[in-house]
Every structure is written in C-alpha cells, then in structure tokens.
Amino acid sequence: MDLLSSGEKTASELRAVLGIGKVNLSQHLSLLKQAGLIQSRPRGRETLYRLAIPEVTDACHMIRRVLRARLQEGSRLAKALQITKAENQSRRDIEDL
C-alpha cells in the first residue's frame, strides 16, 4: 500500500521492490482489489495499480503508530516483569542462606 501511495505502479515494479514472486503478488493485489483498497487499469501489456482511496495511506500510518506504541509498552512491561522476577529470586536466594 505504501508503494502505491506515491502513484501508479505496475506489477513488475511492485515485485522488484517487494522481492516476492508473481503468484504471491497477484494474490495480494487480488485481495486488496476485492477489498476496494486498490484499483487497476490496463496500459498496453501491463496493468497499473493505484490506491482506490488515497486517505487509506494516512489510516495505515496511524495504525502503525498505534501498534508501535503498544509494542513498546509491551516491551517495557516485559522488562519490568523480568526485573521483578530477578529481584524476587535474589530475595529468595538470600533468605535461603
């Protein structure tokens, strides 16, 4: 979707950047097209793909920011839990002495 935010692209251009096979890309484009997120038009032997709703790019960026924040919070919680577990283990080890 990000690649299409800068304008129309052919399947060959998308494959070159994404590094995926023709069949894989075709499946992805088909799903995005069925969902109404992209549109296509023929140009000679090629097909050009573009975003159907350019504002989708903004929505994707917002969702990424939210997910990134959630992952960072989860990472902080996991580190805090590890520290707490280590502190508790140290206390038990001292008590065992």
N, C-alpha and C positions, 0 to 999 in steps of 0.2 A: 504494500500500500504506500509506503514511504517513497518508493521508486516512482510511483505514478503521480505523486504529489507535485512533481516538477514538470509534468506534462505527459503526453502520449509516448508510449514505448511499444516496440514490437516484442514478440515472444523471444526472439533471438537476443535482443538487448537485455531483457529481464533474465534470461538463462545465463548470459555471460556474467552478469553482476552477482546473481544468486548462487551460481555454481551448482545448479540442480539439473536433472535430466528433463527431457522433453515431456515425457509422460507425467512426471511429478508436477511440473509447472502447469501442464494442461489441466490436471485435476484441481490444482489450487485456483487457477483462473476460472474454471467452470463453477466451483463453489462460490467464489466471490461474485461472479456474474449472476448466479441463481439467487444470491442474497441481495442483489440490487446494488452492490457496492461499486462495481465497475461496469463499464460499457466497452463495446468493441466496434470497430468499423474496418472494412477491408481497404487495403491500399495495394493495388496490384496483386502480387502473390502473397503478400504479408497481411497480417491483421494487427491493427493498432489498438492498444488498450489504454483506457483513461479512467480516472475516478468518475463515478456517476454523481457523487455528491462531494465536492471538494472539502466541505466542512468536516468530513469524516477524518481528515488528517488531524485537525485540531482535537477531535474527540480521542483519537488514538494517542496523541501526545499527552492529553490529560490523564488517560487511563494508565499510561506508562509511569507518569509521575506518582500517581496514587499507589500503584503496585511497588514501585521503587521504595516509597516511604514505608509501606507495610513490610517489605523485606528487610529494610534497615532496622525497623522497630523489632521485628522478629529476631534479627541477628543480635541486637542489643540485649533482648530478653534472654536469649540462649547463652550469651556470655555471662550475664548476671547469674543465671542458674548454675553455670559451671563453677563460677567463683564461690557461690553459696555452698554447693556440694563439696568443693575442695576445703572450704573453711570448716564445714561440719565434720568432714573426715579428719582434718587436723585436730579438731577438738576431741574427737573420739580417740584418736591415737594418743593424745596427751593424757586423757583420762585413763587409758589402759596402762599407762606407765605406773 
